[in-house]
Every structure is written in C-alpha cells, then in structure tokens.
Amino acid sequence: MANEPSGRDKLADEIKKLETVVTDVKKPTLPSVKLEEIEYDAPTDAELEHKAVGGLADYKTQGEAAIRKENAESGAALESKREAAVSGLDGDLSALDGEYAAAARNIDNDVLKRGLARSSIAATQKGALEADRAKSAAALRESYGKRISELDSEISSLGAKLQTALDNFNVSYAVKLNEAIAGLKTERENKIAEAAKYNNEIRAKQAALDAERLKTESDLYSAALKQQDAATDLDILSKDKREVIYREVYKKMDDYLASLSKEQARIEIRNHTLYRDHLSDVYFYKLYDKYGR
C-alpha cells in the first residue's frame, strides 16, 4: 500500500479537473479605453513657399506699384519742366524780337526827324542792333538748350532708374520671402516636435491603461478561479450537468478502487471522505455497495 496516497492524490486532481471543466470559468474581457493621438500633416517645402509668397503678395504688388507711380510722377514733372523751358525760350525770343523791332523803329524815327533816312548812320545802327539781337538770342538758346538737354537726359534715365528701383525692391522682397519661409519652417518643426511629444505621452498613458486593464482582467480571472477552487457544492449547476459530473467522477473512482485489492478498496472507501464529498447519494451508495461491504 506504499503507493496508496499518491494514487488518491491523482484521483483527487482528476476529479477537480472534471468539476472545473464543467463549471467553465472564462477569463473576463474589460472594455478598453483608446486615447487619441495628434495627426499633424506637415506641409512640404513647396507648400510653405507658396504660403509665404501668398502672404507677401500685397507687399510685392503695392511696393512695385508705388515705385512705378513715383517714377511716372517724376517723368511727368520732368516733362512739365521741359515744356516750361521750351515755352520760356520761345517767350524770351519773342520778347527779344519785340524789343529789337521797337529799337529798330526808334532808329528809323530818329533818322527821319534828322533827315538822315538814306544815310549810312541808320544802316550802321540797325546792323549793330541786329548783332546784339543775334548775340542775345544765341545766349538764350544756349542757356535754355543746356537746361532742356539736362531735362532730356533725366527723362531718358527714368527707365534705368525704374529698373534699378525695381531690382532693389526685389532684393528686399527676396530677403523678406526667405525670412517668411524660414519662419514657416521653424513653425512646422515646432509643431512636429509638439505632436511627437504629445503622442509619446499619449502612448505612455495608453500603455499604462492597457496594462492596468490586463491586470484587472487577470485579477478577476484569478479570483474566479480561486472561488471555483474553493467551491465544493455543485448545486449551482443544473441537474443534468451535476448528473454528468457525478457519472464521470464515479467512473474515475470506480477505476481507481478496482485497481486496489478488495481489502484495500474496502478500507479506502470507508476511511476517506473524498468519495462521499464528490458523489451524489445515489452514486456514493452504488460505489459503497460495490467496494465497502
């Protein structure tokens, strides 16, 4: 009978498995909480450049318009000054001619009074007067011509000045555009970093929540198993299920007792409560009648 305790222990384990399988304790599944991450759709460099160009569109349009307007106003002012110079020359020459004509008449009147109309004196005086007129007219043409030439030169240079002003403005615009693009890229990198930081925190929280949920599920399952292990009363099952268990348990006990000698089987069933505790009255007395008499 040296192997008797180990045999009974094995029988007890088999009975426990039968009862456990039938009661069918399932591991609980708790609802999971899903934390939302940030989805930042980072713009491309081309998209950032397009945005920067759009942001400076008014600055560029208004800046170029102001330069062209200023250039046009300068041109109009120069044209007005040129017209005034041409008009001034014409006026001064006309006035000079008037003065010459008046002086010539004075000479004619004077020589008539003196009876010298056919003398060379009148011709000489008129010749000197004409020379003075021509000299004064040349001086006027030279002075006004110099001024008109200066104005023509300024007017001719307006195109080059306009292009230079536009080129300088475009340099300033390019600097502003590069600064705007750099600012947008910095903003993009900051948002990427912020999203990554937030998502890392969310993932850590998600992992903690998932771990806590799994632990709770495991704890509930362990508690259910312990409760099942501690249960010795099969009354919680339906009559049909209890009948199935008792029949299977009876068969296991019958097989075990049959493996013993008749005397060992009689002592076994009389001295150990295992058989009484896990069988209904019907199956216990059936087993007892077979081995315990």
C-alpha positions in Angstrom: 0.0 0.0 0.0 3.0 2.3 -0.3 1.6 3.9 -3.5 -1.8 4.5 -2.0 -1.5 8.2 -1.1 -0.1 9.2 -4.5 -2.9 7.3 -6.2 -5.6 9.0 -4.2 -4.0 12.4 -4.8 -4.0 11.7 -8.5 -7.7 10.8 -8.3 -8.5 14.0 -6.4 -6.7 16.0 -9.1 -8.7 14.3 -11.9 -11.9 14.9 -10.0 -11.0 18.6 -9.6 -10.4 18.9 -13.3 -13.7 17.3 -14.2 -15.5 19.8 -11.9 -13.5 22.7 -13.2 -14.1 22.0 -16.8 -17.8 21.7 -16.4 -18.1 25.0 -14.5 -16.3 26.7 -17.4 -14.8 29.8 -15.8 -13.9 32.2 -18.6 -11.3 35.0 -18.4 -13.2 38.3 -18.3 -12.6 40.9 -21.0 -12.9 44.5 -19.9 -13.7 47.3 -22.4 -10.5 49.2 -23.5 -10.1 52.9 -23.5 -8.5 54.3 -26.7 -6.7 57.6 -26.3 -6.5 59.7 -29.4 -3.1 60.8 -30.8 -2.5 64.0 -32.8 -2.2 63.6 -36.5 -0.2 66.6 -37.8 0.0 66.7 -41.6 3.3 68.6 -42.0 3.3 70.8 -45.1 6.0 70.3 -47.7 8.7 73.0 -48.5 6.9 73.8 -51.7 3.6 74.4 -49.8 5.4 76.6 -47.3 7.0 78.6 -50.1 3.6 79.0 -51.8 2.1 80.2 -48.5 4.9 82.7 -47.9 4.5 84.1 -51.5 0.8 84.5 -50.9 1.4 86.3 -47.6 3.7 88.8 -49.3 1.6 89.2 -52.4 0.1 92.5 -51.3 3.5 93.8 -50.2 5.0 93.0 -53.6 2.2 94.4 -55.6 1.9 97.6 -53.6 5.7 98.0 -53.5 6.1 97.7 -57.2 3.1 99.9 -57.9 4.5 102.6 -55.6 7.9 102.5 -57.4 6.2 102.8 -60.8 3.9 105.6 -59.6 6.9 107.6 -58.2 8.8 107.0 -61.4 5.8 108.1 -63.6 5.3 111.2 -61.4 9.0 112.1 -61.8 8.7 111.7 -65.5 5.6 113.9 -65.7 7.4 116.5 -63.6 10.4 116.5 -65.9 8.2 116.7 -69.0 6.4 119.7 -67.5 9.7 121.4 -66.7 10.9 120.7 -70.3 7.7 122.1 -71.8 8.1 125.1 -69.5 11.8 125.6 -70.7 10.8 125.3 -74.4 7.9 127.7 -73.7 10.3 130.0 -71.9 12.8 130.0 -74.7 10.0 130.8 -77.2 8.7 133.6 -75.0 12.1 135.1 -74.4 13.0 135.0 -78.1 9.6 136.6 -78.9 10.2 139.3 -76.4 13.7 139.8 -77.7 12.3 140.2 -81.3 9.8 142.7 -79.9 12.5 144.7 -78.3 14.6 144.6 -81.5 11.6 145.7 -83.6 10.9 148.6 -81.2 14.5 149.7 -81.2 14.7 149.5 -85.0 11.6 151.7 -85.2 13.1 154.2 -82.8 16.2 154.4 -85.1 14.0 154.9 -88.2 12.0 157.6 -86.4 15.2 159.3 -85.2 16.8 159.4 -88.6 13.6 160.7 -90.2 13.5 163.5 -87.7 17.0 164.4 -88.5 16.5 164.0 -92.3 19.0 161.1 -92.5 16.8 158.4 -93.7 19.1 157.5 -96.6 22.3 157.9 -94.6 24.6 155.1 -93.6 24.1 156.0 -89.9 20.7 154.3 -89.8 22.1 151.2 -91.5 25.1 151.1 -89.1 22.9 151.5 -86.1 20.5 148.8 -87.3 23.4 146.5 -88.0 24.8 146.9 -84.5 21.2 146.4 -83.1 20.8 143.2 -85.2 24.2 141.9 -84.0 23.1 142.5 -80.4 19.8 140.7 -81.0 21.5 137.8 -82.6 24.0 137.6 -79.7 21.2 137.7 -77.1 19.2 135.2 -79.0 22.2 132.8 -79.1 22.7 133.3 -75.4 19.1 132.5 -74.8 19.2 129.4 -77.0 22.4 128.2 -75.3 21.1 128.7 -71.8 17.7 127.2 -72.5 19.2 124.5 -74.6 21.5 123.4 -71.8 18.6 123.2 -69.4 16.4 121.3 -71.9 19.3 118.9 -72.6 19.7 118.2 -68.8 15.9 117.6 -68.6 16.1 115.3 -71.7 18.9 113.3 -70.0 17.0 112.9 -66.8 13.9 111.8 -68.8 16.0 109.3 -70.7 17.4 107.9 -67.5 14.0 107.3 -66.0 13.8 103.8 -67.5 17.1 102.8 -66.0 16.2 104.3 -62.6 12.9 102.4 -62.7 14.6 99.1 -63.3 17.2 99.8 -60.6 14.5 100.7 -58.1 12.6 97.5 -59.0 15.8 95.4 -58.7 16.5 96.9 -55.3 12.9 96.3 -54.2 13.1 92.7 -55.5 16.3 92.2 -53.4 14.3 93.4 -50.3 11.4 91.3 -51.3 13.6 88.2 -51.6 15.0 88.8 -48.1 11.5 89.1 -46.7 10.4 86.0 -48.6 13.3 83.9 -47.3 12.6 85.2 -43.7 8.9 84.2 -44.1 9.8 80.8 -45.4 12.3 80.2 -42.6 9.7 81.3 -40.1 7.2 78.9 -41.5 9.7 76.0 -41.5 10.5 76.8 -37.8 6.8 76.7 -37.0 6.4 73.4 -38.8 9.3 71.8 -36.9 7.9 73.1 -33.6 4.5 71.6 -34.4 6.2 68.3 -35.4 8.1 68.2 -32.1 4.9 69.2 -30.1 2.9 66.4 -31.8 5.7 63.9 -31.2 5.9 64.8 -27.6 2.2 64.7 -27.1 1.8 61.4 -28.9 4.7 59.9 -26.8 2.9 61.0 -23.6 -0.4 59.5 -25.0 1.3 56.2 -25.9 2.7 56.0 -22.4 -0.7 56.7 -20.9 -2.2 54.2 -23.3 0.3 51.5 -22.3 -0.4 52.2 -18.6 -4.2 51.9 -19.2 -3.8 48.7 -21.2 -1.5 47.3 -18.5 -4.0 48.2 -15.8 -6.9 46.7 -17.8 -4.9 43.4 -18.4 -4.0 43.3 -14.7 -7.6 43.8 -13.7 -8.8 41.1 -16.1 -6.1 38.8 -14.7 -7.0 39.6 -11.1 -10.7 39.0 -11.8 -9.9 35.7 -13.5 -7.6 34.6 -10.7 -10.4 35.5 -8.2 -12.9 33.5 -10.2 -10.6 30.5 -10.3 -10.0 30.7 -6.6 -13.7 30.9 -5.9 -14.2 27.9 -8.2 -11.4 26.0 -6.4 -12.9 26.8 -3.1 -16.4 25.7 -4.1 -17.3 22.1 -3.1 -21.1 22.3 -3.7 -22.2 21.6 -7.2 -25.8 22.8 -6.5 -25.0 25.9 -8.6 -25.2 23.7 -11.7 -28.3 22.3 -13.4 -29.4 18.8 -12.5 -28.3 17.4 -15.9 -24.8 18.9 -15.5 -24.5 17.6 -12.0 -25.5 14.2 -13.2 -22.8 14.3 -15.9 -20.1 15.2 -13.3 -21.2 12.6 -10.8 -21.2 10.0 -13.5 -17.7 10.9 -14.7 -16.4 11.2 -11.1 -18.0 7.8 -10.2 -16.2 6.2 -13.2 -12.8 7.7 -12.1 -13.4 6.4 -8.5 -14.5 3.0 -9.7 -11.4 2.7 -11.9 -9.2 3.6 -9.0 -10.8 1.3 -6.4 -10.8 -1.5 -9.0 -7.0 -1.2 -9.2 -6.7 -2.0 -5.5 -7.2 -5.2 -3.7 -10.6 -6.0 -2.4 -9.4 -5.3 1.2 -7.6 -2.1 0.2 -10.7 -0.8 -1.7 -12.9 -1.5 1.3 -10.6 0.4 3.7 -10.2 3.2 1.2 -13.9 3.9 0.7 -14.7 3.6 4.4 -11.8 5.7 5.7 -11.6 8.7 3.3 -14.2 11.4 2.7 -13.1 12.0 -0.9 -15.7 9.6 -2.2 -18.6 10.9 -0.1 -17.8 14.6 -0.8 -17.8 14.4 -4.6 -20.7 12.0 -5.3 -24.4 12.2 -5.0 -26.1 9.8 -2.6 -27.1 7.6 -5.5 -23.6 7.2 -6.9 -21.9 7.1 -3.5 -24.0 4.2 -2.2 -23.6 2.4 -5.5 -19.9 2.7 -5.1 -20.0 1.8 -1.4 -22.2 -1.3 -2.1 -19.6 -2.4 -4.7 -16.4 -1.9 -2.6 -17.3 -1.1 1.0 -19.4 -4.1 2.2 
